[in-house]
């Protein structure tokens, strides 16, 4: 029996946690990105908004995946 959702041997719990935490991470990253874009970046800078959004979301997804590999057993 596992003591933490971060180190579980049940695949369905690991899958739900992985997807759930990924969605929460991306929602928070998107909120911060659009807050910064609306407050400090010019409305006509379309390339910066699109390219920045792609890089920002990819970066957070990559960091999340590294954290999952290092600190949990969800993908084991």
Secondary structure, DSSP 8 states (H G I E B T S, - for coil): --SBTTB-S-HHHHHHHHHHHHHHHHHHHHHHHHHHHHHHS-TT-HHHHHHHHHHHHHHHHHHHHHHHHHH-STT-
